[in-house]
Amino acid sequence: MYALLLTIHILVSICLIVAVLLQSGKGADIGAVFGGAGSQALFGSAGPADFLNKATRILVIVFMLSSLTLGYVAFDRPSRSVMQPETMEALPVPAPSLPSEPAE
């Protein structure tokens, strides 16, 4: 299941990057490189702006849901609290060694 979610997340990430780069905006005319200027008839009278805007919103929602799901699946819940005291076994304490006297 984790591999499937990760694959969907990566594919949505790539599609989101492409959708953002294809949008026309301030200095972002990469859409014209892929024929964005002549695609008015394909997307209707409003052009590809509305389609790309809606596609970007959908991809963002899917990206966020997949991110949250991956985080939830990958999160390893602790089995015990750090606030619970540990039961320490009585370990024998070594006797302190006396300093040796220098030989005369």
N, C-alpha and C positions, 0 to 999 in steps of 0.2 A: 504494500500500500504506500509505503514511504517513497519507493522508486517511482510509482505512478504520479504521486503528488509533485515530486521534484521535477519530473519530466514536463508536467503541465505548467509548473511555475516557470521553467526555463523557456518553454515555447511562448507563453504569454509575455514574458519579459522581452523576448526578441520582437514579437508582434507590436508590443507597446513602443519600443524604440523606433521601429519603422513607422508606426502611425504618427508619432510625434514629429519625426523628421520630414514626413510628407506634407504636413500641414503648412499652409502658406501663412506667412507672418512677417514680422519685421526682420528682413534680411535672411529669411529662411526659405529661399526659393529652390530647395532641392526637389520639390514636387515637380517643377518644370523639367527637370532632367529625365524623369520617368514618364513624361507625357502629361503632366498635370495641367498644362495650358489647353490642351485639345480634348480634354475629357469632360467637357460641359454637357454633352448629350448623354453620356453614360449615367451621370449622377443627377440629372434634372437641371432645372433652370438655376437653382441655387449653387450648383457646382459641387465639387467634392468636399467643400468645407463642412457642410452639415453632416455628411456621411462620416468623414474622418473625426469630426467632433464627437459624434455618437459612438463610434467605434473606440475612440480613446477613452471615453467614460466607461464603457462596458469593460474594456481591458483593464482599466485601473481598478474597478470593483473586483474583477476576477483575480487580479494580482494581489490585492489586499487580503481577500479571503484565503487564497492559497498561502500567502505569507503567514497569516495567523494560524491556519491549519498545520502547516509545517512546524511552526514554533510549538504548537500544542502537542503534536505527535512526537517531536524530538525531545521534548522536555522530560527529563528524568526526575521524577518526584522522589524526595528523600524518604527512606523507610522509617526514620525516627527523627525526633526533634533534636536540635543541638542544645536545647535548654534542659533536657533531661540529664540528671547526674549519672555519671558512669559509676558502676560498682567496681571499686578498685580492690583487687586482691591484695592481701597482705604479702608483700614481697620482702624477703629477708634483706636487711640492710647490711652491707659488708662492714666489718669492724674497721675502724680507722687504723691505718698503719702508723706505727711509731717511727719517728725519724731514727735512722741508724746513727750510732755514735762513730766518730772518726777513729780509725785505728791509730794507736800510739806507737 
